[in-house]
Amino acid sequence: MKYISTRGQVSPTGFIDAILMGLADDGGLLVPEQIPQLSSDTLKQWQRLSYQELALEIFSLYIGDEIPRADLKKLVDDSYATFRHEDVTPVRRVNNGLHVMELFHGPTFAFKDVALQFLGNLYSYVSKKNNSIIHILGATSGDTGASAIEGVRGKQGIRICILHPHQKVSKVQELQMTTVNDSNVLNLAVEGTFDDCQRIIKELFADVEFKHQYHLRAINSINIARILAQTVYYFYAYFQLANQGHTEKVNFSVPTGNFGDIFAGFLAQKMGLPINKLILATNENNILARFVNEGVYQPGEFKGTYSPSMDIQVASNFERYLFYLYGEDSGIIATLMEQFKTEGSITIPGDVLQRVQSTFSAYSVENETCLDTISEYYEKYDYLLDPHTACGVAAADKLMADGEITVALSTAHPAKFNEAIELRKIEQTYPKQIQALFNKPQFQRVVGGSNEEIKDQLVKFF
Ligand SMILES: N[C@@H](CCOP(=O)(O)O)C(=O)O
C-alpha cells in the first residue's frame, strides 16, 4: 500500500516512510492511495475474531509486506497485552438502543492507548530495524500526551516532547504526563490553548529542513497509523453486536475534537462496514457541529468546558475528510486549505453540504447538558460517564431514531475528570493507578507559545 498527500505534492510513499513522515512534507495529510474494499464474505469471516486477530487483519491490508506477518502479530499482541479487559474494547448495552464501547481499558484510561500502545511499539521496531532516529513531537489537550508518553517511556532510541496547554487539562491528565521522570520524556506546559500547541507543532513539522535535521516524528492523529489503529474498534463493536444477533446497520456516536476518531469511523464505513449514521458530538467548542449543520467551517471563540480534551477549534483531520468529500481532488484541497489560512473560513455549497449530511449528523452539547447527562445515566442506569462520553451519549439521545442501534464511544474513564463528576455530588473511587499519581513529584517546564522558544527547547533536548 502506498500513501499520498491530500495536497498532492508528495510522491507516493510506503507505510513505514508514511508513519515516519507524519505530516506530509507538502503540509497536507497522508491517506492510503486506495481504500481496501471488504466483501460481505470477509466481514463474515472476521466476525468471531479476537480484537488482536482483527487488528492483525486490518493492519495487514494497510501495511502489506513491509512488515513480516509474524513481526506484525507480535507488535499487535504486545500492544494489547497491556489492556485490563480481555476484549480490549468491550461493548456494553446501557438501554434499549444505546450501547457504550469502553475504550478506556488501556494504561492511561483513554481511547488514545488503543493506537498509541501500537504506535509506540511500532516506532521502537522501526528504530531497531532501520536504525531510524525517533524524536517525537506531539501536542495534547490531555489524553494523547499521557498515552504517547506511556507508549514510549524508557524505550531505547526514542525521545518524546509533549506540549500541553498550561492549566487547561484535568488534574489527572496533568499528573499522568508530568509525574513521568524518564530521561527520554520532556513535558512543556505552554501558556495558551491546545490550538496554540497544535499550531506550533504543525508549523515545526512544516519546516521540512528543521523536521529532517532533528528527525521529528508525530504521534498525533496527523500520523496515519493513529487513524488505522482506531478503525479496528469500529469493526470490533459491529461484530460484537452482530454476534448478539443485531444484523442491522449501526450508528456510532463519537465525542469529537480533532476529528481523528470519527474519521477512523468514516474510513471503516468506506471500507464496507455497515454504518448507518456517524453522530458527531462536540462540546461548546463546536466548529465541527456548525460545519455539518450549516456548511461553514470557521473557528469560534475558545471556551473552557468540562470536557477539556475536546476544547479544540481547528481540527487536524478535517482536511482528510475534505479530501474524500471533494472526490480525492488534491488541487481543490490545496486551494481550500490556502483559503482557510488566508480568510479563516471555508464555506461549502448546498449540494456538497447534502453529501456531508448523508454521512454525519452533529450536535453541540452545552456544559449543563453534559453534566445533566452524567447525572441521568448514573441515576437511571447506574453507569458513570466521563464528560466527553457524556457529550457523545447526549448527542446520540438527541439524534438517534426509534429502533436504531447506536454505539457511543466511551473515550475515557470518569476518574480522569473528577472536576466535572464532583459537581454533581457523585463520589467515585479512583483506580489504584490513578490514585498513586497524587503522591508523585511533577516534572514540567512552563513556556511561552513562540515557535522559537519551543525550537530552542527541542534542540537542547534532542
Ligand atoms: N483530544 C486530543 C487532542 C489531540 O488529538 P489527536 O487525536 O490528534 O492526538 C488530546 O487529548 O490530546
The ligand as an ORCA input file, in Angstrom:
! r2SCAN-3c Opt
* xyz 0 1
  N      -8.010     15.345     22.238
  C      -6.628     15.185     21.963
  C      -6.060     16.261     21.098
  C      -5.028     15.727     20.165
  O      -5.675     14.892     19.241
  P      -5.017     13.780     18.382
  O      -6.074     12.752     18.226
  O      -4.626     14.411     17.114
  O      -3.816     13.253     19.105
  C      -5.839     15.002     23.258
  O      -6.393     14.519     24.226
  O      -4.675     15.335     23.323
*
